[in-house]
Amino acid sequence: MFKINRRLTLVGLGAAAVLGLSACSALNTVTADAQSFGSWPASRQPGSYAFERLPSQQNAVAHTKLEEAARTALEKAGFTPAADPKQADVLVSVGARVSRQDLAPWDDPLWWRWNGSYFHWRYGPAWRPYYGRMGYAYPMDPMMERRYDREVALLMRDRKSNEPLYEARASNDGVTQGDLSLAGALFEAAMADFPQTKPEPHRVTVQLGGAPK
């Protein structure tokens, strides 16, 4: 099996770039695989937070937007933005990554994905009509089927001790890169178990603009 994996975006926690924007406003819910780690003290309340950036992220507009996407998830978990970042209870680092996979037609042993067979091309659902000079013609979709792997992550540290307290991530895939609305939903999925942790990947469904299920 051959797959071409092309990294499009890497933002935060290691590098800064632009989070890919693409329309996906038709989605009503987002399902993601979530994981969480750490040892948040049982008696500790969420408290106030401030975002923390690497030097390369200080003036990155895309990182500012990514932080905005994470705010709702943090505040639904009970955190409040600190008026003074130097007095915040926790510091939060956020990141996102989008990778593109171009699947070769021979990934499918029957070549169904690109509407062919071992011996000939055939008509099917992938053919769509368009007007040509002589009337209708039937072009075929591209052989390659693109998929995008999308992931967000956040890390919370105690500001005074610098101790890592909670790490969470969520990922899913689709036919588009996704937009900041999707990133926000993924952050909500990542924080769905807070303050509990579930290191094993598990499915979480989030309503866009709603609460995790």
N, C-alpha and C positions, 0 to 999 in steps of 0.2 A: 504494500500500500504506500502510495506516494502522496505527501501533503507538503504544500509550500506554505510555511508559516511566516508571515511578514509582520513584524512589530510596527504598529502605527503610532502608538502613544504610550508614554511613560511619564506620569506626573507624580511628584512627591515621593517621600520615603527613600528616594535614591536619585532621582533625576527630575528635571522639570521640562515639560513640553506642553503642547496644546491638546486639550481633550477634544476628540473628534465630535463634531456636531452634526446631527442628522435628524430628520423628522421622524418621530415615533409617537406623536401625540394621539394616535388612534388607540394606543394601548390603554386599557382600563386597569389592568393588574400586571404586576411583575412577579415572576417566580424565580427564585435564586437559590443557589447552594450557599449556605452560610456556615461559618466556623467562628468560634470565639475561644479566647485563651486568657489566662491570668489568674489573679488571686485578689479580687476586689474584696476588701474587708467587709464582713457581714454587717457590722454596725455603722459603716460609713455611708452617709447620704451623698447623692450625686454632687451637689455644690456648684461652684462657678468654674468656668473654663475659659481658656484663651488658646488660640491657635499658635502653633510653633512652626517655624519654617527653617529650612536649610538656607545658607547664604545665597545659593543660586535661585532660590524661590522668592526672594524678598520683593522683587519688582515684577513678578510674573502675573499678568492679568488673568491668565487661565487658572492659576492656582487660587486666586481670589474667588473666582467663580466656583471652583471646586469646594472651597470652604463654605461658600454660601449654600451649596447643595447638601453639605453635611450638617448644617445648623439645625434643620428640622428634626433630623434623627436624634441629635444630641439633646435637644430641648424636649422631645417626646419621652426621652429616657430620664428626664428630670433635671438636666443641667441648665444653668442660666449663664449668659455671657457676662464675663467679668468687666466691670466698669474700668478697672485698671489691670491690664494683663500681668503686671508685676505682683498683683495680689490674688491672682486666680488660684483656685484649689488644685486644678489639674491643667496640664498642657496637652494639647491634642495635635497630633500630626496626621494628615490625611494624604491619600494617594489614589491614583486610578491608572488603569492600564487597559488598552484595547489592542488586541492582536487579530490580524486577518489570516484566515486559512483559505487558500484556493485549492479546492478538491479536484483532483484529476479524474476524468471520466472512468478510468479503469479502477478507481477505488471501489466502485460498485461492480461486482462480478457479472451482473447482467446488463450493465450500462443503462439502467433505467433513468438515472439522473439526467443524462443528456439526450435521452430519447433516441438512442441508437441501439444497434445490436452488433453482434460480432460480424455480421455479413452485410448489413445495409442500414441506411437511415429509414426511419418510419415516421408517419404522421402520428400526432398525439397531442396531449394537453399543452406541451411546451411550445407548440406552433401557434402564432398569433397573426391574424390577417392585418394587412395594411394596404392602402390604395397605391397602385402603381400606374404606369402609363396605359397599360392594357387592361386595367381593372384591378381585381384582387390578386395579390401575390402573397406567398406564405413564407416569411423568413423564419429561421430557426433561432432559438435563444442560444447564447454562448454556451460552449461545452462546459466551461468551468462554473461551478456553483460556489459562491463565496459565502463564508460564515465568519462572524466576528465573535471572538471571546472577549467578554467585558468583565472587569473586576475592579472593586474598590476596597480600600483597607484603611483602618484608622488605629492609632496607638495613643493611649492615655497614660501620662506619667504624673506622679505626684510632684507638684512644683517645688516643694521644699526639699524633699529627699532625692528627687530625680528618679525614684523607683518606678519601673513600669508596672502599671496596675491592671490594664485591660487592653487586649488586642482583639480586633474583630475584622472579618472580611466577608465579602459576598461576591458571587460571580454568576453570570449566565451567558447565554450566547444568542445570536440572532442574525438576521440578514442585513442589519444596518449597524453602524458604529454606535448608535445611541446618542442621546443628548443629555444636557444637565438635569432634566427632569428624571430621566432614567437613572442617572448617577445618584440623585437624591433618594430614589426608591431603593437602590442597592444599599445605600448607607442605612436606610431604615431596616432593611432585611438583616444587615450585619449586626445592628444593635437590638434586634428583636428579643434576644435572650437576656440582655443586661438586667441585673448584675450577675446572673448565672453564666456559666461557661459551658459550651458544648464543642469540644475540639473536633469531633467527628463531623464530616459534612452532612448537612441535613437541609431539607427543602423548607423555604419560607416564602409565603405569598403575601405581597404588599399591594394595597390599593394605592394608585397614584393619588397623592393628596389625602390618603387615609391612614389607617393604623395597620400594623402587621397582623396576619392571621396565624 
